[in-house]
Amino acid sequence: MAGSDEMLQFFLRQATTQGARSTALNPILIIEGTLLSALVVCANWGAPQWLIEALFVLVVIILFVFVGAYIFFMLKDPDALRSEKFTLSKMAIERSRIGDSSAGFVDPEQQLISLPTVEPQLEDE
């Protein structure tokens, strides 16, 4: 049982450190995972047959919803299938901002770049 507690704590830490949703399909995957977990627990603990069958039907329905949403986003808005971090980086690149997540983004027009000047040397005659 100690191993499952550690695993649960690991998943909770992962969920809180991400902070942002990964894709538009994450909420559907969370529902699917919850229903699938409930189905496994009910099947192992001897729940009534009607409850197991109802959970199975819900798991299958949510699976079809996931596949349908994936195909919809694939055709209509492929950016929704990419991670939110990727999308934000892409928007920054498209808007001509330069930088990274640790240094921050800088507008190229506001950034002054000083290039070294080279004096032309005259040849001695």
N, C-alpha and C positions, 0 to 999 in steps of 0.2 A: 504494500500500500504506500510505502514511503516513496517508491519510484514514481507512482502516478501523481503524488503530490508535487514532486519536483518537476515533473513534466507539465503539470497544470500551471505552476508558477512560471516556468519557462515560456509557455504560450502567452500568459498574461503580460509578461515583460515585453515579449515581441509585439504584442498588440498595442501596448502603450508607447513603445519607442517609435513605432512607425508613425503614429499620429495622423497621417493623411491616408485617405483611401487609396488603394493601389489602382484599381480599375473601376469602371462602372458596374462590373459584374460581382464585385466583392460582397455586397449585401445579399445577393442571391446565394453565393457560396456559403456565407455564414448561416443562412437559413437551412441550406442543404446539410451542412455539417451538423447543425443542432438536431435536425430531424433524424439524420442517420445515427447519431449517437443515442438519441432517445429510442430508436428502433432496436439497436443492439442491446441497450440496457433492459428494455422491456422483454426482449426475447430471452435474455439470460436469466432474468429474475422471475420468469413464469407469469407474465402479465396475461390478461384475458386475450383470447385469439382475435376478437374483433378489434382490440386496440392495436395489436401487432399488424393486422391487415390494413387498418386505417393509416397507420404511420407509413407502411410500405407504399400505399397509394399516394400519400402526400410526397414521399421521397421521389417517386416516379414522376409526379406532376411537376415538382420543382426542377427535376432534371430536364424535362422537356422545356420548361420556361427558360432555364439556363441556356440550352442549346439554341432555342429560338432567339433569345436576346443576343447571343453571340453572333448568330448569322445576321440579325438585324444591324447590329453595330458594325460588323465587318463590311456590310454593304453601304450603310448610310453614314457612319461616323467612325472610321477606323481609329482615330485618335482617342476615342473613349475606351478602347481596349488597351491602350498603353498606360503605363503608370503615371500617376499625377506628377511625380518628380520629373519624368521624361518630358511630359507636356509643358511644364513650367520652363524647363531648360530650352525646349524648342521655341516657345514663345519669346524668350529672351534673345535667342539667336535671330529669330525673324525680325525682331524690333531693333536689331543692330546694337544690342548691349553686349559688352564684353566683361569677362570676369568669371568667377567661380563661386561655389557655395561658401568657401571660407573667407575669401577676400571681398566678396560682394560684387554686385554688378555695377558697372560704370557706363554712362552714356559716352560714346566716342567723341561727340561734339564738345562735351564738357571736359574731357581729359586733355590736358596739355602735354604733348610729347615733345621733349626737347632733344633734338638731334644734334650731334656734334657737328660743328661747322669746320670745314677744311679750307685753309687758306691756300690759294694757288701759289705754287713756288715758281719763281722765275729762274730760268736757266742762266748761269753766268756765261758771258761770251768771251 
